[in-house]
Amino acid sequence: KAARPGRQVNVIGRVIESYTKRFDYGDVRDFTGHGVGEAFHSGLIIPHYDAAPLHGETIEENMVFTVEPMVTLGTIDYE
């Protein structure tokens, strides 16, 4: 429901972070989803945490992007 036309892309991260916090998981913030266009990684960034007010681009119909959070057992760090 967070990834609907008319919503800001940062809503996706807000929902992911809400879910991971509920279970005491972490979400690595150094990795994000991205837009997909003629180049696989387009300029659109999809954070997997609540990054508002940053990343306030509006989702449009037929927009293509990835959502690929890296969920950990309680930390935002990784090796």
HELIX and SHEET records of a PDB file:
HELIX    1   1 ASN A   10  ARG A   22  1                                  13    
SHEET    1   A 2 GLY A  26  ASP A  27  0                                        
SHEET    2   A 2 VAL A  71  THR A  72 -1                                        
SHEET    1   B 2 GLY A  33  HIS A  34  0                                        
SHEET    2   B 2 ILE A  45  ILE A  46 -1                                        
END                                                                             
